[in-house]
Amino acid sequence: MVLALAPHEPQPVPITRENIFDTPMTPFEEWLFSLARQNPARFRQLVTEWVDMCPAFDGPEDGADVVPPGCLTPIPIPEYWKIPVHLEPGGFGNPKVVRLSQVSKAQWTFTREENVREWLSRLYGDAPPRRFLDIGTGTGTTAIVCAELFPETEVIGIDLSAPYIRFAREWAKRRGLTNVQFYQQNAQQTVFPDASFDAVHFTYVLHEMPVEDARKILRELYRLTTPGGRLSMFDGLYPDTEEERQRKAQFSKITGIEPYLGEYMKLNVEKAIAETGFTEVTRHFAVPDGMVVSARKPAA
Ligand SMILES: C[S@@+](CC[C@H](N)C(=O)[O-])C[C@H]1O[C@@H](n2cnc3c(N)ncnc32)[C@H](O)[C@@H]1O
């Protein structure tokens, strides 16, 4: 397939299963992202065609290759997740959408490796966790950075998307990591036993779902945390004023880029974390596209 581009527009570099891990965002991809706001109709058309040209991280339909050992397949998928976010063609389950997600991370504060590294060091550097769970791991950035930063920590990344899990596994292998594993799991109801992790974490996850689904995840994270263990999040900013929350909810309605942002504006995530039972809920840092919050499960 050839994209309908004018000669003066940036031409795409073909992305393959081999070069996908090392090819930074290309000028074509940068230009494509800029179209999302300038010319949404053309963006939708081109992004669909572009994604179709990218390599597929596919596998058995029931996800048998990506679930934890002994887990029944297929795992139940919540309804909200079937609606595509970020205008990604086919949503997070499309085996070819991996490249688009991987390169779009250059655009957000806490998907950039240097920021993830800095904040994981600040939060956990004094006492690295024994077992760290990253839910909604996507293409695996937070889990991979954590595994590199803390070589003695056993890191597990989970996501609903089987293609992302396949990508993340291959990426971790190429980076020579042996202390990180990735599985397809629903963070609302995992197969892991109670108190399996002394640190649980998510990066940009709870703003992608209705309020009640986000609360289910927080309850599951509480169950999975050891007494005295820690929770951390790098997720969307919950603004302090109702006016700003309304503005963000309105943006979500108009653009469709973040269909659930209006829901997140109703969640009040720090309050929701405290309501789940975590204590010491602390906001450490905030920028327009995100914030760093940590909390602790009371010791038994
Ligand atoms: C915006 S992406 C963030 C990915 C990654 N944490 C990062 O920062 O690059 C949100 C991710 O959450 C995942 N997700 C949403 N709901 C989930 C659930 N209930 N269980 C596991 N993963 C979920 C999505 O599939 C998607 O990969």
The ligand as a Gaussian input file, in Angstrom:
#p B3LYP/6-31G(d) Opt

LIG

0 1
 C       -2.474000       4.927000      27.823000
 S       -1.940000       3.293000      27.896000
 C       -0.539000       3.439000      28.982000
 C        0.469000       2.361000      28.749000
 C        1.727000       2.404000      29.610000
 N        1.436000       2.341000      31.020000
 C        2.575000       3.589000      29.288000
 O        2.678000       4.473000      30.140000
 O        3.106000       3.654000      28.185000
 C       -3.156000       2.513000      28.931000
 C       -2.983000       1.007000      29.000000
 O       -3.833000       0.468000      29.997000
 C       -4.308000      -0.770000      29.557000
 N       -5.483000      -1.133000      30.325000
 C       -6.667000      -0.482000      30.390000
 N       -7.505000      -1.124000      31.226000
 C       -6.830000      -2.188000      31.730000
 C       -7.172000      -3.239000      32.624000
 N       -8.379000      -3.323000      33.197000
 N       -6.254000      -4.185000      32.881000
 C       -5.017000      -4.134000      32.308000
 N       -4.645000      -3.174000      31.444000
 C       -5.545000      -2.214000      31.153000
 C       -4.563000      -0.533000      28.079000
 O       -4.668000      -1.727000      27.352000
 C       -3.338000       0.316000      27.685000
 O       -2.276000      -0.468000      27.267000

